[in-house]
């Protein structure tokens, strides 16, 4: 339940790191949230539905963070190779 979203975020993070030269903080936080859900699954006896909801929550947090950073023009998601326009 957590592995698929985590693999997607890692792939996206590696792509953005290659293009922009650094890993976006939003993706690192998203991976941390997914890892937290994975670590809590066994001790808390979480059902697959709860894990799926947690993964969705982590991806929504990541998406909103990235959307806001792109909308406000924070340097986190600006590529240094992008042409000035």
Helices and strands as residue ranges (DSSP letters): H 3-20, H 25-44, H 48-72, G 75-77
